[in-house]
């Protein structure tokens, strides 16, 4: 794994916008950054895919452990959400995708930082935009990326269990979220499903069913909106009453919670793909990271080294925190990459679909960390 400097295309903004990425600049700096790319060997790609598939199996075992031992309070999950989680776990409703954020430097085994299992973004960039960049700039090389094809194939597989072959998509009125929901709607349409797209605020409750615009009943909904927020909304009390199919399903709130990290470490102590993690206090060593159970985009994270700390602001943490060991995050001359390894579906042993890389000027990845394309040589 190496970082290679590269000249950006003169018209890169128009190119990425034509691929659907209008949110390409954040706080005056390019969010899409093609002034460099990361190069992987075939062996490194095989390792990332194998680690991702194994972590997917491990996290499902961890979810079962939480349910069997009723560890919901440790994860800050309200008791009112427990029946919803357990019913969806037993029913095995459709699940679409997720993203493992991995620390990897090409020398050590990849290490799990967290699992974005419910509402991961940076999907269009990983699935489409970096692929178009590769085709134009490095057509003789390859890329670890079958995300787009796998999403369409999965929608086709799910069609038989989706009422009327229709999925409605909703998200907050936010550029990044709206881009992700729009892209996923496009993959569903390419699979032959009917759809519509609207904001979360347009979801209603008519006393018997959830409804969308024009009071049309919602039978299957992809919502880019965290479950921990949904269950606390006014309409959350009705989530167990309607027969709406929700993507992602409610049990995903177990895995999108940072509390799954100490559970994994308890089940698989010393595993090469995990960092030591605990509730309440640092697990081992003098260096540690403190993360809020329900934090998002690097908010309210403390990175502690002996003699110094880095902290980020935000409004998270009231549900509690977890501690995680500091791993060997590679410093590529002042930038720190995190590999987002995507899963599509949950087929045992083969759900790894590709990677996207975001890099930061500090070891904490935030909402303005830059997306950098990759290739495989």
matplotlib code that plots the C-alpha trace (Angstrom):
import matplotlib.pyplot as plt

x = [0.0, 1.5, 0.3, 1.1, 1.0, -1.1, -2.1, -5.8, -7.8, -8.3, -12.1, -12.4, -15.3, -17.4, -16.4, -17.4, -20.6, -21.6, -21.2, -23.6, -21.2, -22.2, -20.9, -17.3, -16.0, -16.2, -15.3, -13.5, -11.3, -11.8, -13.6, -13.0, -9.2, -7.5, -4.2, -3.1, -4.2, -3.5, -2.0, -2.6, -1.1, -3.4, -2.3, -3.3, -6.7, -7.2, -6.3, -8.8, -11.6, -10.9, -10.8, -14.0, -15.8, -14.6, -15.5, -19.0, -19.4, -18.0, -20.3, -23.3, -22.2, -21.7, -25.3, -26.5, -24.5, -26.0, -29.5, -28.9, -27.4, -29.6, -26.7, -28.9, -28.2, -24.4, -25.1, -27.4, -30.3, -33.7, -35.8, -38.7, -36.5, -35.7, -38.8, -38.3, -34.7, -35.5, -38.4, -36.4, -33.4, -35.7, -37.6, -34.3, -35.7, -33.7, -30.4, -28.6, -25.1, -22.6, -19.1, -16.3, -13.8, -10.4, -6.9, -4.5, -0.9, 0.1, 2.4, 0.2, -3.2, -6.2, -7.8, -11.5, -12.1, -15.9, -18.7, -21.1, -23.9, -26.9, -26.4, -23.0, -22.3, -19.4, -21.1, -21.3, -17.7, -16.6, -18.9, -19.0, -16.9, -13.5, -14.3, -14.8, -11.5, -9.8, -11.2, -10.0, -6.7, -5.5, -7.4, -4.8, -5.1, -7.8, -9.7, -11.2, -14.7, -17.8, -20.1, -22.4, -22.9, -23.5, -26.1, -28.1, -27.8, -29.0, -32.0, -33.0, -32.6, -34.7, -37.5, -39.6, -39.9, -40.6, -44.3, -45.3, -41.6, -41.5, -39.0, -39.4, -36.2, -36.0, -33.2, -32.6, -32.4, -28.6, -26.4, -24.3, -27.2, -29.4, -26.6, -26.4, -30.1, -30.4, -27.6, -29.2, -32.6, -30.9, -29.5, -33.0, -34.4, -31.7, -32.8, -36.4, -38.0, -40.4, -39.4, -39.7, -37.5, -38.5, -37.4, -37.8, -40.1, -42.7, -43.2, -46.5, -48.7, -52.4, -53.3, -52.6, -49.7, -46.8, -47.4, -45.4, -46.3, -50.0, -50.6, -49.6, -48.9, -45.3, -44.6, -40.8, -38.6, -34.9, -34.2, -30.9, -31.7, -30.2, -32.3, -31.2, -33.0, -36.0, -36.9, -36.8, -39.0, -42.7, -43.6, -41.1, -43.8, -45.6, -42.6, -43.7, -47.3, -46.9, -45.8, -43.4, -40.1, -37.3, -33.9, -31.7, -33.6, -33.9, -31.3, -28.6, -28.7, -26.7, -23.8, -23.8, -23.3, -19.7, -20.6, -20.3, -16.5, -16.0, -18.5, -16.3, -13.2, -14.8, -15.8, -12.6, -9.8, -6.5, -8.0, -5.7, -8.4, -9.5, -8.2, -8.7, -11.9, -13.8, -16.6, -15.9, -12.1, -9.2, -8.6, -4.8, -1.8, -1.3, -2.6, -6.3, -9.2, -12.6, -15.6, -19.3, -21.6, -23.7, -21.3, -21.1, -18.5, -15.7, -17.5, -16.7, -13.7, -10.7, -7.3, -5.0, -1.2, 1.0, 1.4, -1.0, -4.6, -6.6, -10.3, -13.1, -16.3, -19.9, -23.1, -22.7, -21.9, -24.8, -25.5, -21.9, -18.5, -16.2, -12.5, -10.3, -6.6, -4.6, -3.4, -0.7, -2.4, 0.0, 1.2, 1.7, 3.7, 1.1, -2.1, -3.8, -5.9, -8.8, -10.0, -13.8, -14.5, -18.0, -20.2, -23.3, -25.8, -24.8, -24.1, -21.8, -18.2, -18.7, -20.0, -16.9, -17.6, -14.8, -13.1, -13.1, -10.4, -10.7, -7.7, -7.3, -4.7, -5.1, -5.6, -9.4, -11.6, -14.3, -17.0, -14.5, -11.9, -11.1, -12.0, -9.0, -9.3, -7.4, -6.2, -4.8, -1.6]
y = [0.0, 3.3, 6.9, 8.3, 12.0, 12.6, 15.7, 16.3, 16.5, 20.1, 19.6, 17.3, 19.2, 18.8, 15.2, 14.2, 16.3, 14.5, 11.2, 12.6, 13.9, 17.6, 17.6, 17.6, 20.6, 21.0, 24.2, 25.6, 22.5, 19.6, 16.7, 14.7, 14.7, 13.3, 15.0, 11.6, 7.9, 4.8, 1.8, -1.7, -5.1, -8.1, -9.7, -6.6, -6.6, -10.3, -9.6, -6.7, -8.8, -11.7, -9.5, -7.8, -11.1, -12.4, -9.2, -9.5, -12.9, -11.8, -8.8, -10.9, -13.3, -10.2, -9.1, -12.5, -12.3, -8.9, -10.3, -13.5, -11.7, -8.6, -6.2, -3.4, -1.0, -1.3, 0.1, 2.9, 1.3, 2.2, -0.7, 0.4, -0.4, -4.0, -5.7, -4.0, -5.2, -8.8, -9.2, -8.0, -10.2, -13.3, -12.4, -11.8, -9.0, -7.6, -5.8, -3.9, -2.7, -1.5, -0.1, -1.3, 1.5, -0.2, 1.0, -0.4, 0.4, -2.5, -3.9, -4.9, -6.7, -4.4, -3.3, -2.5, 1.1, 1.0, -0.5, 1.9, -0.6, 1.6, 4.8, 4.8, 7.5, 8.0, 5.3, 7.0, 8.1, 4.5, 2.7, 5.1, 8.2, 6.6, 3.9, 6.6, 8.2, 4.9, 4.3, 7.7, 8.0, 4.4, 2.2, -0.6, -1.0, -2.5, -1.5, -3.4, -2.3, -4.4, -2.3, -1.0, -4.4, -6.1, -3.5, -4.0, -7.8, -7.7, -5.5, -8.1, -10.9, -8.9, -8.0, -11.1, -10.1, -6.4, -5.7, -4.5, -4.4, -0.8, 0.8, 4.4, 6.3, 9.1, 11.1, 14.4, 17.5, 17.3, 17.3, 14.2, 12.2, 13.1, 12.1, 8.6, 8.1, 9.2, 6.8, 3.9, 4.7, 4.6, 1.1, -0.1, 1.3, -0.4, -3.6, -3.0, -1.7, 1.2, 4.0, 7.6, 9.9, 12.3, 13.9, 12.2, 15.1, 13.8, 10.5, 10.4, 8.1, 7.7, 5.7, 2.3, 2.7, 4.9, 7.2, 9.2, 12.2, 12.3, 9.9, 6.9, 3.9, 3.0, -0.8, -0.8, 2.1, 2.8, 5.5, 7.2, 8.2, 6.5, 4.0, 5.6, 8.8, 7.0, 5.2, 8.5, 10.4, 11.0, 8.4, 5.9, 4.4, 3.2, 1.4, -1.9, -1.5, -1.2, -3.9, -1.5, -3.1, -0.8, -0.8, -1.0, -3.3, -2.3, -4.9, -2.9, -0.4, -3.1, -3.0, 0.8, 1.4, 1.7, -0.5, -3.5, -2.9, -4.1, -6.9, -8.1, -7.9, -9.9, -12.6, -12.6, -11.4, -10.8, -11.2, -9.8, -7.7, -6.0, -3.4, -3.9, -2.2, -1.7, 0.1, 2.6, 2.8, 2.1, -1.5, -1.6, 0.7, 4.4, 5.3, 5.1, 6.6, 7.5, 7.4, 8.1, 5.1, 6.9, 9.4, 10.3, 11.6, 11.8, 14.0, 14.0, 11.7, 12.0, 10.6, 10.3, 9.8, 10.2, 13.9, 15.1, 14.7, 15.5, 16.2, 16.9, 18.8, 17.9, 17.1, 13.3, 11.3, 11.4, 7.7, 6.9, 6.1, 3.2, 3.1, 1.5, 1.0, 3.2, 1.2, 1.7, 4.4, 5.1, 8.6, 9.3, 12.5, 14.3, 12.6, 9.6, 7.2, 5.1, 2.3, 2.0, -1.6, -2.0, -5.0, -5.6, -8.1, -10.6, -13.7, -15.9, -15.7, -13.4, -9.9, -7.8, -5.5, -2.9, -0.1, 3.7, 5.7, 8.9, 10.7, 13.4, 15.9, 14.4, 10.8, 11.4, 11.1, 13.7, 14.9, 17.0, 14.2, 13.8, 10.9, 9.7, 7.1, 3.9, 1.3, -2.2, -3.0]
z = [0.0, -1.0, -1.6, -5.0, -5.9, -9.0, -11.1, -10.8, -14.0, -15.1, -15.2, -12.2, -10.7, -13.9, -14.1, -10.6, -10.8, -14.0, -12.0, -9.4, -6.8, -6.3, -2.7, -3.8, -1.7, 2.1, 4.0, 0.9, 0.4, -2.0, -0.4, -3.5, -3.7, -6.8, -6.2, -4.9, -5.1, -3.1, -4.8, -3.5, -4.4, -5.2, -1.9, 0.1, -1.6, -0.8, 2.8, 3.0, 1.5, 3.7, 6.9, 5.9, 5.4, 8.7, 10.5, 9.1, 10.6, 13.9, 14.2, 13.5, 16.3, 18.5, 17.8, 18.8, 22.0, 22.9, 22.3, 24.2, 27.2, 27.0, 27.0, 25.6, 28.5, 27.9, 24.4, 25.6, 23.8, 25.4, 26.6, 24.3, 21.3, 22.4, 21.0, 17.7, 17.5, 18.6, 16.2, 13.3, 14.2, 14.3, 11.1, 9.1, 7.0, 4.0, 4.7, 2.1, 2.9, 5.5, 5.8, 8.1, 8.8, 9.0, 10.0, 7.5, 6.4, 4.2, 6.9, 9.8, 9.7, 9.2, 12.5, 12.9, 14.0, 13.8, 11.8, 10.0, 9.7, 9.5, 7.6, 5.9, 3.3, 0.9, -1.2, -4.5, -4.3, -3.7, -6.1, -9.1, -9.0, -8.3, -10.9, -13.6, -12.4, -12.9, -16.4, -17.5, -15.7, -15.3, -17.7, -17.6, -13.8, -11.7, -8.6, -5.6, -6.4, -7.3, -5.2, -8.0, -9.6, -6.3, -5.2, -8.4, -8.1, -4.5, -5.3, -7.9, -5.3, -2.8, -5.3, -4.4, -0.8, -1.5, -1.8, -5.3, -6.2, -4.8, -2.4, -1.2, -0.3, 2.3, 3.9, 5.6, 3.4, 3.5, 0.4, 1.4, 2.6, -0.3, -2.7, -1.1, -1.1, -4.7, -5.8, -4.0, -5.6, -9.0, -8.3, -7.3, -10.5, -12.5, -10.9, -12.1, -8.9, -8.7, -6.3, -5.1, -3.1, -0.4, 2.9, 6.3, 7.3, 4.8, 6.5, 8.3, 10.4, 9.6, 12.6, 11.0, 8.6, 7.8, 4.8, 2.4, 0.2, -0.8, 2.1, 0.1, 2.3, 2.7, 2.5, 2.0, 2.9, 2.7, 5.3, 5.6, 9.1, 12.2, 14.1, 17.4, 16.2, 14.8, 18.0, 19.9, 17.4, 18.1, 15.4, 17.0, 19.2, 16.1, 14.6, 16.0, 14.9, 11.1, 8.7, 6.8, 5.8, 6.8, 5.2, 7.1, 9.6, 13.3, 14.5, 12.7, 15.6, 17.5, 15.1, 14.3, 18.0, 19.2, 22.1, 19.8, 19.9, 23.5, 22.9, 20.0, 22.1, 24.8, 22.3, 20.3, 22.6, 20.9, 17.4, 14.8, 13.2, 16.5, 18.8, 22.5, 23.6, 26.8, 28.6, 31.3, 31.2, 28.9, 28.2, 28.0, 27.8, 28.2, 24.7, 24.0, 22.1, 23.7, 21.5, 22.2, 21.8, 19.3, 17.9, 14.2, 11.8, 14.4, 16.8, 20.6, 20.1, 22.4, 21.3, 24.2, 24.1, 27.1, 27.5, 24.8, 23.6, 20.5, 21.0, 18.6, 19.5, 19.0, 20.8, 21.4, 24.5, 26.9, 26.4, 27.4, 25.8, 24.9, 25.0, 22.3, 22.0, 19.7, 16.7, 14.1, 12.0, 9.1, 8.7, 5.0, 5.3, 7.3, 6.2, 7.9, 5.7, 6.8, 4.6, 4.3, 3.3, 2.0, 2.4, 0.2, 1.6, 4.3, 2.4, 4.5, 3.4, 0.4, 1.2, 0.7, -2.2, -2.4, -0.6, -0.4, 1.3, 3.3, 4.7, 7.3, 8.6, 12.1, 13.2, 13.7, 10.7, 10.5, 8.1, 6.2, 5.7, 2.0, -0.3, -2.3, -5.1, -5.3, -7.8, -7.7, -9.6]

ax = plt.figure().add_subplot(projection="3d")
ax.plot(x, y, z, "-o")
ax.set_aspect("equal")
plt.show()
